[in-house]
Amino acid sequence: MKRLAFVLLAGIVLSACSNYTLEKAKERGDVVEGPGGPLNVEQLDEFAQKGKLAGNLRIIRFDDEGRPDIADLSSGDEGIRYQYDPHDGRKSETLCKGGARRNNPLPA
């Protein structure tokens, strides 16, 4: 009985660690890609139009099991900071100091 209680408690704690849901992403106005299709993609254009003005954008990709991969973009005078936090915990960060907006998709 104690083992079952421990397993249930561990499951609750672990599920609380990844509590970023599709509903929360919609509520925040994040750009979302997932099984239900894209949401709030107009936020990408708005972010791109701000240029060097300070701005933030969160892009979330939910896999088929509902686990989020989170990308945060922050623009400012120094460039665009990209922070990536996948559901597997391998976080990364980089700073892009230059770039150009493309209106056409990249070639395949």
N, C-alpha and C positions, 0 to 999 in steps of 0.2 A: 504494500500500500504506500509506503514511504517513497519507494522508487517511482511509482506512478505519479505521485504528487510532485516529485522533483522533475520528472520529464515534462509534465504540464507547465510547471513554473518556468522551466528553461525555454519552452516553446513560446510562452507569452513574452518573456524578456527579449528573446531574439526577434520576434515579430515586431516588437515596439521599436527596435533599432532601425528598421527600414520602414518608417511610417509615412514616407512621401507617396501619396496616392494620386491617382488621376484626378479625383475631385479637388484635391488641394492645388494641383497644377492648374486646373481650369479656373479655380477661384483667384489664383494669383495672376492669371493672364499669361502664363508661361507658354512658349512654343512647345507643342507636344507632338511626338510621333509614336504611334503604337498600333496595336491590333485594330483599333477603331478608326484609324486614319489620322491625318494631320489636323491640328487645331491651332488657331492663333498665328498662322504663318505670316499675317500682315505685320506682326511685330518685328520680323526680320528686316523688312523694308524700312520701317520706322527707325530701327537701330542703325541701319546703314546710312540713312539720311542725316543722322545727327553728326556724322563726321567725327571731328576731334572733340566735340562737346562731350561732357561727362554723360555716360549712359550705361545702363546695365540690361542684360538680357539673359534669361535662363531658358535653356533648351533641354527638354526631357524626352528620353526614349524609353518607353516601357516595353519589356519583352512579353512573350506570350503568357508568362506566369505572373505578370504585373510587377516585376522588379525594375526599379528605375536606374537608368544611367543619366547622370546630371552633368550638363556642360554650362558653365557660367562665363559670360563674356562681359568685360568691363572696359569701356573706352575712356580715354583721357588724353592729355597732352603727350604722354610717353608712348602711347600706342594702344593696342587692344590686348588686355590680359585674358588668357584662356585658361580656365580651371576645369579639369575633368574628374568626375567622381563616379566611376562605374560601380555597379552593385557588387562586384567582386572585391572592392576595397583597394584597388591599385590606383590611387590618386596621382594626377600629374598636373603640372602647371607650366605655362610658357607665356612669353611676351612677344607679340608681333609688332614690330616698329614701323612697318610700311605695308602697303598693299593697295590693290585697286578693286573697285567693285566691278563685277561681271554681270551683264544682263543675260548672257547666254549660258546654258548649262555646259559643263566641261565635256569634252569629247569622250566617248566611251573607249 
